Amino acid sequence: MSRSLKKGPYVDVKLLKKVSNKKSASAGVIKTWARGSQISPEMVGFTFGVHNGKIFNEVVVSEEMVGHRLGEFSPTKKFQRHGGRMQKELELKQQESEIAAAQAAKAAPGAAPAAGAAKASPAAPAKTGFAAGGK
């Protein structure tokens, strides 16, 4: 739910004081715990250290960020990846197949092309065409 227009945007008063006293080029990192503070046009160009509960993540404010909250750019949770053991097994199989394909590609230029060309997969010519500058 958005904030009332009558109240106006929430911008931390201490944060505004820090921004108004400094120039963006020489300010360095301005540390803040005010994750709920909205980004105002005066903050553009400054670098803020926004606390995520553990560390301060550096956020360089640009014009596109005006109106958003500082906390939106400092995630509080570390995303590792989806899936568990099954996902790891799938990734391992995929990595092994890529390694096998790379080894086969290395061995192919030294071998006789007549025997290997008849049994080549349909994806192999597309890859060589792409590397040669095709579409």
Residue, then its C-alpha position, 0 to 999 in steps of 0.5 A: m500500500s502506498r503512502s498518502l499524498k497528503k503526508g508526502p514521501y518518507v525521507d529520513v531527516k538525518l539522511l537529508k542533512k548528510v546529503s545537503n552538507k556534502k557534494s556527491a563527488s567528495a562525499g564517499v560512502i554515506k552509511t545508513w540504516a534507513r532502508g525505508s527512506q525514499i530516494s529523492p532527487e537530491m540524492v542522485g550521484f551519492t553512494f550510500g552504504v545501506h545496512n541489510g542486517k549484517i553488512f552495508n551494501e554500497v548503492v550508487v543512486s541514479e536518476e532511475m532510482v528516484g521514488h524507490r526505497l533504499g532497502e530495495f537495492s540492498p537484499t537482506k537474504k542471500f540467494q544460493r540456488h533452487g533445488g537440492r541434490m537432484q539439481k546438483e546431479l543434473e548440473l553435474k551431468q550437464q557439466e560432464s557432457e560439456i567436457a566430453a563435447a569439448q574433448a571430442a571437438k579437440a580430437a576431431p581436427g586430427a582424425a579422418p573426417a570421412a569416418g566421423a562426418a557420417k555419424a556427427s550429430p545435427a547440432a555439431p554443424a550449427k555450432t561450427g557455423f555459429a563460430a565461423g560467423g554465421k547467424 
